[in-house]
Amino acid sequence: MLLLEPVVLLLKNTKTDKYHPIVYQLSPPPHSEKSESPKRWKSKGHTTDGFELNEAKETANKYLKALHNGGSNPIHYSFDNIAEWNGEDVPASVCFFNVSEFKLYSGKE
């Protein structure tokens, strides 16, 4: 599946102290007339069990490689900006951020 300008981040479950790679896809608001910055992003999913931090980063790198698709789709990521989640319910979210805050994945990392 090709996601529109995916962003890969880490999510920390504060209840278990486990980390989850999470993928966001560009998701403009309904009826938006103009693209402004920061843009709207919607989470597409994360792993359910969670990992220690280093293993979460390794798994996130696997996501990046899978999403890279030969370089035809820009992918941004950050393992420094870790969002926290209280471990309750499903951590689906809509966020507004500017991808210039994150690194651009080149496939050579």
C-alpha positions in Angstrom: 0.0 0.0 0.0 1.4 3.4 -0.9 0.8 6.0 1.7 0.7 9.7 0.9 3.8 11.3 2.4 4.2 9.0 5.3 5.8 10.0 8.6 7.3 7.4 11.0 7.5 8.4 14.6 7.7 6.6 18.0 5.0 6.4 20.6 5.7 5.6 24.2 3.1 3.7 26.3 3.6 5.3 29.7 1.7 2.4 31.4 4.2 -0.3 30.1 7.3 1.8 29.3 7.2 0.2 25.8 7.7 2.0 22.5 5.7 1.6 19.3 6.7 2.7 15.8 3.7 4.6 14.4 3.0 5.7 10.8 1.1 8.9 9.9 -0.3 9.7 6.5 -1.1 13.2 5.2 -4.8 13.7 5.7 -6.0 17.2 4.7 -9.1 18.3 6.6 -12.4 17.8 4.8 -13.4 20.7 2.6 -10.0 22.4 2.9 -9.3 24.9 0.2 -5.7 25.5 0.6 -2.7 23.6 2.0 -1.1 25.4 4.9 1.7 24.5 7.2 1.5 22.8 9.6 -0.4 20.1 7.7 -2.9 17.6 9.1 -1.7 14.0 9.6 -3.6 10.9 10.7 -2.1 7.8 12.3 -2.4 4.6 10.3 -1.4 2.1 12.9 1.2 0.9 15.3 2.4 -2.4 16.7 0.3 -3.6 19.6 2.9 -5.3 21.9 5.5 -2.6 22.0 9.3 -2.8 22.2 12.3 -1.7 24.2 13.5 1.6 22.7 16.3 0.2 20.5 14.1 -2.6 19.1 11.4 0.0 18.4 13.9 2.0 16.4 15.0 -1.1 14.5 11.3 -1.9 13.7 10.7 1.7 12.6 13.6 1.4 10.3 12.0 -1.7 8.7 8.8 0.4 8.2 10.9 3.1 6.5 12.5 0.6 4.1 9.1 -0.9 3.3 7.5 2.5 2.7 10.5 3.8 0.7 9.2 2.2 -2.5 12.4 2.9 -4.5 12.5 6.6 -3.4 9.4 7.6 -5.3 7.5 8.7 -2.2 9.0 11.2 0.3 9.1 9.7 3.8 10.0 11.7 6.9 10.8 10.3 10.3 12.0 11.2 13.8 13.1 9.0 16.7 13.8 12.0 18.9 10.2 13.4 19.1 8.5 10.7 21.1 4.8 11.1 21.7 3.4 9.7 25.0 0.3 7.5 25.3 -1.3 6.5 28.6 -1.9 2.9 27.3 -5.7 3.3 27.3 -7.9 2.7 24.3 -6.4 2.8 20.7 -3.9 5.6 20.2 -5.3 6.7 16.9 -4.7 10.3 16.4 -4.9 13.3 14.2 -1.9 15.7 14.5 -0.8 18.9 12.9 2.9 19.2 12.3 5.4 20.4 9.8 7.6 17.7 8.2 10.5 20.1 8.1 10.9 19.3 11.8 11.8 15.7 10.8 14.5 13.9 8.8 13.9 12.9 5.2 14.5 9.2 4.7 16.9 8.5 1.8 17.1 4.7 2.0 20.8 4.9 2.9 20.4 5.1 6.7 
